[in-house]
Amino acid sequence: MGVNSSSRQDASLLSDEDVNFDHFQILRNIGKGSFGKVCIVQKRDNGNLFAMKYVSRSACIGRGALGGVLKEVELLATLEHPFLVNLWFSFQDEEDLFMVCDLLAGGDLRYHLNHQVEFSEASVALLVCEIGSALDYLQKQRVVHRDIKPDNILLDEEGHAHLTDFNIATRLPPDGLACSMSGTKPYMAPEVFMCALEEIAGYSYPVDWWSLGVVAYEMRSGMRPFVVHSSTPLVDVKNVLNTQPHFPRTWSDNFIDLLGKLLNVHPGARISSQRELQQTKLLRGTNFERILAKQTNPLFKPSKDHLNCDPSLELEEMIIETKPLHKKKKRLAKQRSIHRDNQNASQDQLSALDSQLLKEFLVYNRFKEQKRKAMEKKETEWQQELDQAMASSEVDVVGRSESVPARLATISEAGQAENGSAPKPVDHQLDYIDRTPSPKPSI
């Protein structure tokens, strides 16, 4: 999985010490969101590289995004898949909330589309299989991502695709539906708009597969299948999405069949699982076990000569940013010194939302979680071995008790032989001793 792999073990991280900002060295910025940024960091004690996403606490509270950030971290802590960008650590300080994840050095798919990379049908098909595998896993976890788009699909250095950004993802109750209008308009499924127009009660997992179909079309053609913008009215969007997309004649029939089944306006008829992907003409002979193990090599490999991201992000961090990350240590040390001198006043200034943030933000360490699960597995195995040993012991005791009559018969025969009398024949059909009381004589 790029620079990092969710299967690796690191003994230095299994201690009881919580991971914090000081454990990482900041290398450079590689991404930017609405009020969050992403940088490459290196773990100081072992040299492992990660991607660190950090979100301003004040911006998070000011924009009412607190609930989304808290939910995203809690959700990511329960997920792990080869084609997801997996969470390794989460923590916070006085300024920011941090999520430390897999580093994918190949950049996001949007970056490569903007650089006019031409993806072949085989490249698109493999990405559909890889992201489809992740969506199939998410569905088993009852999770709807709701924002599948090129910006949220990252490539590792070999070109394998990984899904990221679970900020608006939600976990559905069993047999439940989502109903909020969430996502990015050009990639949102028809039923999301129908729900917003109150034409249906809600939507479910197939919305992510529609979005995957839009991404696949865009990868192959360089443009989206439907002309939809953020400002397009909902009614117009619904009408546009109900039109048949144009498929170029140069595309193969099997490829068009795959996209047509992903872009089916009816959720029930749309491809919505890995099993249904395998049944398409294009992917019928695909070995998904090899894909899951990343044994199928992508035709497109991102450049290793440079970082696949906008180089201006680092200059912006160094020059424009009012609270640059590389100066955080000195800045916080000064603030903490002031707070110690005026501790009561600083406690009084702590807002209710800030206090909530301190309490509810999940501090997470995947290495510790792996250690805990491994210990639980061992304890379960030990208990099973103990139960089996106890069961074997009980069987052995029963076996010895059943052999008593035979041993008594053997002793009796030996005694009679010594007295010179003929031994009585032994009834070998007697397998038990009947202890039923004799019936009382009737009067």
N, C-alpha and C positions, 0 to 999 in steps of 0.2 A: 504494500500500500504506500507507494511513493517512498519518502524518506523514512517513514515510521510504519510499523506493523503492529496491529492489535494483538498479535500472538507473542510478542517479545516479553521477556521478563527482565526486571532490573532490581536486583537485591537492594541497591542503595535507596530505592524509593519505598521499600516495604517497612520502614521504620514508623514510629508513631508520630513523627514530626510532620506538621501540616506544611504543605507546599505554599509558598507565597511569591510575591514579585521578586524578592531578592535572590531567589533560586535560579533566575533566568538572566541571561545576557541578551540585550536587544541588538539585533543585527541590522534589519532594515524593514521599512514599511512596504507592504505589497497589495493592500486593498483598503477600500473605504466605502462605508455605507452611509445611511442617513444621519446617524449620530454614533456610529461605531467604526473602528478601524481594525486592520489586521496587520500583524508584523511577524517576521521570522524571528524566533528566539532559540537560544541554545541553553540546555540544562547545564548549569555550571559544574555539577559533580560528575557527569558522565559524557557530556558532549553531544547528547541526542538533540536533534533539531525538531522543532514543533512550529505550528502556526498559532499565534496568540491573538485572539479577538478580544478587544477591550471596549467597553461601553461607558461613557461618562455617566456617573451616578446623577449629577444635577440635571443633565439633559434627559436622562431616563425618567426622572421624576417630573420634570417640567413638561414633558410631552405626553405624560400619561402612559408610558410604555413599560412601567414597572412590572405589571402582571405578565406581559408577554415574555420578558427576559427571564423572570423567575420560572415560568412554565417551560421555556425552551431548555434551560439547564436541567430541570427535573426530568424532562422527556429524554434528553440526550444521555443522561446517566443510566437509563434503562435499555438503551439500544446499542447494538454492536453488529456490524455487517461489513464484509469486504468492500462493498460499493457505497458505503456511507463515509462521511468525514466524521470519525469517531472522537468523542470527548475523552480527554485523559485527566485533566485537572480543572477545577473551578475554585476561585477565591475572590476576595475583594479587599480594597483598602479605602482610605478616606475619599478618594477621587473617582475610582473606576471599579467596574465589575469585569472579571477576567474569565475567559474560557480558553483553555489550551487544548488544541486538537491536532489531528494528523496534519502534517505538512505535505501538500500536494504541489510539487515544483513545476507542473506542466501548465499552470494557469487555468483560468476559467474558459468555458466554451465561447463566451461572448468575445473575449479577447481574440480568439483565433478566427471567429466569424468576421470581426471587424478588420482583420488582416487578410481577408479574402482567401482563406484556406478553402480549397475545394475537397469536400469529403465524398468519397466513393460510396456506392450502395453498400458495399461490404463493411466499410467503416461505420456507416450509419446503423446498419443492422446489428453490429457488435455492440454499439452504444445502447441501442434499444434493449438488447439482451441484458446488458450489465445494469442499466438503470431499472429495467423491468424486474430483474432479480431483487433489487433493493426495494422496489414498490411492493413486490409479492411478500417480502419479509415484513415490511411496515404494515401491510394489511393483516398479517397474522398477529401483529402487535396492536391492532385496531387503531393505527395511526394514519391520518390523512395529511399529506405534506402541504398541499394547496398553493404551492408557489414553484412548480417545476418550470424552469426557464434556463436559457444558456448561462445566465449570470450565476446560477446556483448549481451548476454542474462543473466540477473541477477535474482536471486531468492530472494523473501522476506522471512521473518522468518517462514511463513506458507508453503512456497514452490511454490507460484504463480510466473509466469515468467513475466519479464519486459524487454523491448527492450531499449538499450542504444547506445551511440556513433553515432552521426549523422554527423561526420566529413566529410564524402564523400557523404552524402545524397544530393539530388537535388530536386527542385520543377520544374516539367515539365510545359511548356505552354499547354493550351488546345489542345488536339489531337497531342501534340508534342512527340518527342523521345529523349532519351539520347544517346550519341554516344561515350563517353570516356570510356577507359578500366579502370574501377574502381572496387575495391573489393579485396577479398582474393582468390587466384586462386582455391584452392580445393572446394570452395563454390560458385564459379561464374557459371552462367547459360551458356549453349552452345551459345546462341545468342550474348552474350557479346564478346566471342572469334570470332564469325563470323563477328561481327561489326569491331573488331580490324583487321581482315583479309580482310576487305572491301568487304565482301560477301553480307552484308545487310546494310541498311541505318542507323539503330539504334535499340534500344530496349526500353521496357517499364516495367510496374509494375510486370509482371509475373516473372522477374528475382529474385525478393525477395522470391517468393513462391518456386522456384527451390531450393534456398539456405535453406529454411525451410525444404524442403524434405531431403536434405543432412544432416541437423542437426538431424532430426527425426531418420533417418537411423543410424547415429552415436550413438545416445542415446541408441537405442535398441541393437545394435550389438557391440559397443565399437570401431568400425572402420568405416571409410567413405566408401560409395558405389563405388567410383572410385579412382584409384591410380593416383592422380594428386599432383604435388609438385610445389613450387614457381619457380623452375628452368625448369619445363617441357615446351618444345616449344609449341607455340600456335597451330600449325597444329596437333601435337600429342594429345594435350588436346582435340581438337574438335573431333578427331577420338575416343578417349577413352570415351567421354561423349555420343557418339552415340551407344555405346554397352549397352546391357541390364544388369542392375545390378543383382547381385546374391541375391536372397531372401531365407534365411534358411527355411527348411521344418517345423521347429517348430513354425514358425510364422503363425498366423491365416490368412485365405484367405481375410477377411475384412481388416486387417491391411496392408497386401501386396497390396490390391486394393487401399488403401489410398496413400501409398508411391508411387505406380506406377503412380498415377494421379498427384502427386506433382513433380515427376521426369520424366515427359513426355518431350521429347526433343523439341516438337512443342509448342511454347508459346500459340497459340490459343486453343490447346486442354488441356493445363495444368490447374489445379485448380488455380484460381487467385482471389477468392473472398470468403467471409464468406458464401454466399448463395450456392456456389458450394461445399464448405466443408460440408454443411448440407445435401447435396444430395448424399454423399457417403454412402456406405453400413454401414460402421463403425459408422458414426456420424449422421445417419438419425434421430434418436430419441433424439438427444442432445438438451437441452434447453440452447440456447446461452444467454438468458437474465439472467439466474442463473449464467452462467460463467462470464458474464460481471460484475455482482454484487459480484463476488468471493464467491458465495454460494456453489460451488463445491469444496470439500476439496482435495488437492493433496495427493496422497499416499506417496510420498517422502517428508519428511520435513527435512530441513538442521539442523545440530546440533546447539543447543543454548548454549552449554557449552563453545564454543570457537568461535572466528571469523573465518569465512570460507574464509581465504585468506592466502597467504604466509607470515609467521611471520617474515621472514628476511627483509621484506620491511621497517619495522620500524627501525631495526638496521642500515640498509643502510642510512636511512634519518638522523639518529643520528650521525653516525660515518663517512660516506663517503661523504655525500652531502656537497658541498662547501658553499651553501647558505641555510642552514636548515630553514624550515618554522618557527620553534619555536623560532628562534632568529631574525625573520624578523623585529619585532617592534623596537628593539634596533638598528639594522642595518640601517633601513630607517630613524630613528630619527637622526642618525649621518650624513647620506647622506644629509638630508634636511637642517641640520645645516650648512654643507659645502656649499650647494647651495645658502642658504640665504646670506652667506658671499661673494659669487662670482656669483650672480644671472645672470649678463649679460653674463659671460663666459659660464655658463651652458646652457643658452638659445641658444647661438651660436652653441653649440655642439649637440643640438637636431636634429637628422637626419630627413630627409623628411618622411621616413617610420614611424619613431617613432611618429612624429607629426600626421601622418595619423591615426595611431593606437589610439591616444588619442581622435581624433575627431569621428572616425567611430565605435569604439567598443561600442556596445549597453549596456547601464546601465539599468538593468531591475529589477523590483520588482513585483512578481506575486500578492502579496497582494494588492498593489496599483492598479494593473490592474483589479483585481476582484472588488475593491471598485468603480473604474471608470465605469465598465460594469454594476454594480448594480445600480449606479446613472443614467446611460443612460436608463436602463430598467424602473426605476421609472418615469423618465421624459417622456418616451414613453407612459407609462400607464396613467400618468396625462394628456397628450395630448389627448389620446383616450377618457378618461372620459370627458374632456372639449368638444371634438367634439360631443360626444353622447349627452351631455347636450344642446349644441347649436342646434343639430338636433331635439331634443325633444321640445325645445322652439319654433322652427319654425313650427313644426307640430301642437303645441297647438294654435299658432297664426292663422294658416290656419283654424283649427277647429272652432275657435270662429268666424272668418269671414264668414264661411259657414252657421252658425246658425242665422245670421242676418235676412234673409228673413222670416224664420219661426217665429222669435220674432215679426217682423213687422206685419205679418199676425195675430198673436194673439192679438196685440194691436188694429188692425183695427176691429176685431170681437168684442172686448169689447166695443169699441166706438159705433158701430152700435147697440149693445144690449141696451146701455143706451138711444139711440134715439128712441127705440121702433121698429126699422126696423129689418127684418130677416137677419141674417149673411149670407154672400155669401160663397158658398162652396170653400174650399181650395184645389187646385190641388197639391197633395202630390208628383206627378211625376216631378214637376219642381225642378231640382237640381241645376240650375245655372241661372244667369241673362244673357239673350242674348243682347249684346250691338252692334250687327251688324247693321250698318246704313241701313235705308229703301232704296230700289232702286228708282232712280229718274224717274218720268213719262216721257215716250218718247214723243217727240214733233210731 
